[in-house]
Amino acid sequence: MRAAYALILAACLSACGDDKQVDEKNASTAQVAKKVADAGMKLTPGRWELTMKFNKFEVEGMPPEARQQMQAMMGQSRTFASCLTKEETEKPDGSFFGQTGEDCRYDSFTMGGGKIDAAMTCKGTEGEGTASAKMTMVGTYSADAYDMTMAMKGMAPNGKAMAMEMALVSKRTGECKGDEDK
């Protein structure tokens, strides 16, 4: 899930309303963050509310009880609030995108004209139970909102195949209140 949040944060940061475009291939999250910052693409600082809804979550060999719990969660949404500071929008780095190492890299990252299309590969670390995955993200954005779909396919830490798809909708709702999840 850390890699999923890297994609979400990349989408958050990559909001702008002009014709600037960022195209990267085989790039780290830090490289993408720098390109986005250099292009002047920023979100509006303040309180952001993200609503996340799982449309699909499957793990090979999932026990029936766990499958029933996941099915009950499908279609339900969860909302999280975060406070995005002016400093975070001015100087993003790899940690802002959720990853600072080289385990996850963007295969491609294209953003401009209010649209984003990205693909990322994360490699698990042998012996640590870390999952490996390929993720895609497609959607629309502005300085104050975004709407996208993220899909992930890969191997769970137990070595079983897994697939997930979620819808993400976020918007700036005003100034930070101090009660955000972050």
Residue, then its C-alpha position, 0 to 999 in steps of 0.5 A: m500500500r505504500a506504493a499506492y500512496a506514492l501514486i496518490l501523492a504524485a497525483c495530488l502534487s501534480a495539479c495545475g491549470d496551465d499547459k505545462q507537461v511532465d513526461e518521464k520514463n523509468a524515473s524515481t519518485a524523487q525525479v518525478a517530484k523534481k520535474v513537477a516542481d521545476a514545471g511549477m505544478k502545485l496544489t493549493p495549500g490547505r486541508w484536502e479531503l480524499t475519498m477512497k473507494f475499493n472497486k476490486f480487491e482479490v488475492e489468490g487463495m483468500p479464505p472464504e471469511a476474508r473474501q466475504q469481508m472484502q466483498a462487504m467493503m466493496g463500494q463503500s468509501r472512506t474519507f481521509a483529511s490531510c493538511l498540505t503546507k505551502e512548504e510541501t507544495e514549494k519543495p516536494d521530494g521523494s519522501f513527499f511521494g511516499q517512497t525515498g528508495e529505489d524499490c518503486r520506479y515510474d515506468s512512465f509518468t505523463m501529466g499535463g492539460g488537466k490529465i494524468d497517466a502513470a505506470m509504476t513498478c515496485k519490487g519486493t525485497e526478498g525475505e522481508g515479505t514485501a509485495s511486488a506490484k505494477m500499478t497504473m493511475v489515470g485521471t484528471y486534476s486541477a489545483d484544487a481537486y482530482d479524480m482518478t482510478m488506480a489499479m494494481k496487480g502483483m504478488a502479495p507478501n505470501g507469494k499469491a497473485m493479487a489485484m486491486e482497483m480503487a477510485l480516488v476523489s480529492k478536493r481542497t476544502g479550506e484551511c487546515k484545522g489541525d485535526e487532519d489524519k497526517 
